[in-house]
Amino acid sequence: MRIGAIEAGGTKFVCGIGNERGEIEDVISFPTDRPEVTLGKVISYFKDKQVEAIGIGSFGPIDLTPESPTYGYVTTTPKPGWGNYDFLGTLRREFPVPYGWDTDVNAAAFGEATWGAAKGLDSCLYYTVGTGVGIGVYSEGRLVHGLVHPEGGHVLTRRHPDDDFAGICPYHGDCLEGMAAGPAIEARWKMKGHELPPHHPAWEIEAFYIAQSITGAILLNSPKRVILGGGVMQQSQLFPLIRNSVKTNLNGYVSAGEILDHMDEYIVPPGLGQQAGLCGALALGLSALKDQAL
């Protein structure tokens, strides 16, 4: 079985071929350019691969409503050329196969639930904290959509008492993404995150904002695992800070052993590592192929 997978990020596209066991057999990546250039490279890559289905986890916002006239489009992104662009339709015209289509973070959550840190569980949250902040929601054995799709990176936050940074989100200023994304760290401290030492006060402030979001998500969604990925989360010192802050925020209210006694197994890095997004796209493609066979 040969399934195509596309992790379509705002900075970089990763395309690959995988199988039903979640094994990625071939990978290519290239910078995200204007859509005609970028999808031209995608089409060229898959041209001779003879895939049976393709899964796409895309940066957004995107249209996930099959009945919508703009289903498969990237919608209100400020990324040049991509606003209201028919991403899925462009590929369908080239490759008439089943498609799985979802957000990049929902795809990563699906990959982790299928083969990674949430395997065997019927719910999880996947956070990516990097150039932006996104949250994928997998609940009761399925990916969560709704009016559009979860945009958890833009939840509002309480301000850290020692932080007077205004925030960088062009829509909301000091939302989670505005306060905790990689560019926010750089703007606040005048240094990139990987240049800051492990005991810098930046990390306690970063953990404060991420933990607020996780606390709210636990109270609202009650996920069975929380997975934290993305470039910022490569700073491993963040994990104990976030776990402790979440436990403090909940203050014993949620009576679950995973939180009270096993927090280090509850808030975890991706089991699939840097391939969570691509494996998630692979899982979307497999799911689309199975759905067509029903």
C-alpha positions, 0 to 999 in steps of 0.5 A, spaced: 500 500 500 502 506 497 499 512 501 501 520 499 502 524 505 503 532 505 505 536 511 503 543 508 506 548 513 506 556 512 514 555 512 515 549 509 512 543 505 514 536 507 511 530 502 512 523 503 510 516 501 508 511 507 504 505 508 499 502 512 503 501 518 505 508 519 512 507 516 515 513 511 518 510 506 520 516 502 521 524 504 522 531 500 521 538 503 522 545 500 520 552 502 513 554 502 513 559 496 507 562 492 501 556 491 503 555 484 510 554 485 509 550 491 504 545 489 508 545 482 513 541 486 508 537 490 505 535 483 512 533 480 514 529 486 507 525 486 507 524 479 510 517 478 509 515 485 502 511 484 499 513 490 492 510 492 490 516 496 493 522 499 492 525 506 494 533 507 495 536 513 495 544 512 496 550 515 490 554 515 485 557 516 482 552 511 475 550 509 473 543 512 466 543 510 464 538 504 458 541 502 461 548 502 463 551 495 470 553 498 471 546 501 479 544 500 481 552 500 486 555 504 481 561 507 483 567 510 491 566 511 495 573 510 500 568 507 501 571 500 497 568 494 494 563 499 488 567 501 482 563 498 486 558 494 483 552 492 489 547 495 485 540 495 482 542 488 488 543 485 491 536 487 484 533 485 485 535 478 492 532 477 491 525 482 484 522 482 484 518 488 481 519 495 483 525 499 484 526 507 484 533 508 485 537 515 489 542 519 496 540 520 495 540 528 489 535 527 493 531 522 499 531 528 494 529 533 491 523 529 498 521 527 499 521 535 493 517 536 494 512 531 501 510 532 504 515 537 504 517 544 496 517 544 496 510 541 490 506 544 487 512 547 480 515 544 482 522 546 488 527 546 490 534 544 496 536 540 500 542 541 505 545 536 509 551 539 513 554 534 512 560 528 505 560 531 501 556 536 496 551 533 492 545 537 489 539 534 483 536 538 482 528 537 476 526 542 471 520 542 475 517 537 475 522 531 478 529 529 474 535 532 471 540 527 465 544 528 463 551 525 470 551 522 476 548 526 479 549 533 484 555 533 486 554 540 493 558 538 488 564 539 485 563 546 486 569 550 490 568 556 491 571 563 498 576 563 504 573 567 505 578 573 512 579 571 511 580 563 509 587 560 510 584 553 504 587 548 504 580 544 505 580 537 498 577 534 496 581 529 489 579 530 489 579 538 495 582 541 496 578 547 493 571 545 496 565 546 500 565 540 501 572 541 505 571 547 508 564 547 510 563 539 517 563 537 517 570 534 514 572 541 520 569 545 524 573 540 521 579 540 520 579 548 527 577 549 531 580 543 534 573 542 531 567 539 529 561 543 534 556 542 539 562 544 537 563 551 540 559 556 535 553 560 535 557 566 533 564 563 526 567 566 523 566 559 522 559 560 518 560 566 514 565 563 513 561 557 510 555 561 506 560 564 502 561 558 502 554 555 500 551 562 494 556 562 491 553 555 492 546 557 489 547 564 483 550 560 483 544 555 483 539 561 477 542 564 473 543 557 475 537 553 478 532 558 483 529 554 487 523 556 493 525 553 496 532 552 502 532 547 507 538 546 511 539 539 514 544 535 520 548 535 519 551 541 518 545 545 525 542 543 527 546 549 526 540 554 526 544 560 519 547 559 516 540 560 517 540 568 515 547 568 509 546 564 507 540 568 508 543 575 504 550 573 498 545 570 498 542 577 498 548 580 492 551 576 488 545 577 489 545 585 487 538 586 480 539 582 481 534 577 481 527 581 485 523 576 491 519 577 494 521 570 494 528 573 495 527 581 500 522 580 503 521 573 503 528 570 510 526 566 506 521 562 500 525 561 503 531 558 509 529 553 513 530 547 510 527 541 511 519 540 513 520 533 518 526 534 519 530 528 514 526 523 508 527 527 505 531 522 507 527 516 505 521 519 498 524 521 497 526 514 499 519 512 493 517 517 488 521 514 490 518 507 489 511 510 482 513 513 480 516 506 482 510 502 478 506 508 472 510 507 471 510 500 472 502 500 465 502 505 
